[in-house]
């Protein structure tokens, strides 16, 4: 019979686990259940307990919704692995930590493949339990973000965004490789929607029901990134109090998305190359090869070909990753998508913040259609979010139009001054010099406007103006432009 834990009457432990409220403990040993319940209640948590797998399933089916489940492997009747499988049919996301006195590698791997979040060997110290609980809650948070992103993906997929010529070509390639496991490299500026493309690849593939695990290679220093990707064994380094399963193992059967791959160090590039070639690796501090079946999708906003030439990225890894290359155009080259994206973001944030559904004024939509969007889709999303939250377009319009109007006024003033100067010196200034001065002033105004639109991102401005970066810098000096102007 399932035993319902009692809400803790004691004050939370000063190191309590924030964000967690309820934990379900499933273990056939009375002493272990009681010990864990007391330990967790001291952390300020509510605890439910069950003495076998069937009782645990009854609790879950009755509506109990734990944030984390601690599940014993060896139990009479419905054992831990069978219970794990049944729980995953009920809830694909709740973090499940397996507990066992038998740390057999085959059992651990099977548990992870069935959807366990982590694995803890008995006996364990309270600090070890707290560590794996924290990690499990981090996984839960990531899955929450994933669900939100999937909702966004569904919204975008339902819109007419994929009908733009630039993305239609991308979608055709995605559909063509849907039933393959080829590695995909997604390139494009920050904010163009590379993650949405990666998730679309997963959603249309034969791995759609398997894990999608994202790793931001720029967010962690090299030692932490290595342990994040490949995991580590207990005692591998100071602070490694228990085994950690890496992202590659968590992604087994599914897809791993390596964002900002261009930021990965050469040492880690070599280890990644080994995984791509052999489908196996070893955890930090371990000596056993772990085989995984994972599709790799990478993304970067850097020019990997240039990095290869300069020695910053391994050529052999580049060719391994670049089996299928998807180059995502910036939003300024996909302006026909803006109305559909605006609709998606308005719907989403009006619902999220409890605001009435609204539409944007024709004036703002025209301003959006002319704006360069250096931050691409992410910048558009943030602008729409601000409009929804503030329930006003005025500040956005001022940003988008104000600078242009001031710039136009300055330009008119500059040309008037030029004309006055020419009138005052009539007959003394050759016509060729008049043309040169007028051309320089027009060039100055054009460069200034483009720099203003790109928020002084000179590389983007050079691309928009169709000149080299070096030429643009020279022109900026010649025109006497500075970022504060």
Helices and strands as residue ranges (DSSP letters): E 22-26, H 30-42, E 46-50, H 53-61, E 68-72, H 80-90, E 95-100, H 105-114, E 118-121, H 126-158, G 161-163, H 165-176, E 184-187, H 194-204, E 212-216, H 222-230, H 247-250, E 255-259, G 261-263, H 266-278, E 280-281, E 290-291, E 295-300, H 304-310, H 315-321, E 324-327, G 331-333, G 335-337, H 338-352, H 362-370, H 376-390, H 394-397, I 398-402, H 403-424, H 431-453, H 458-465, H 469-479
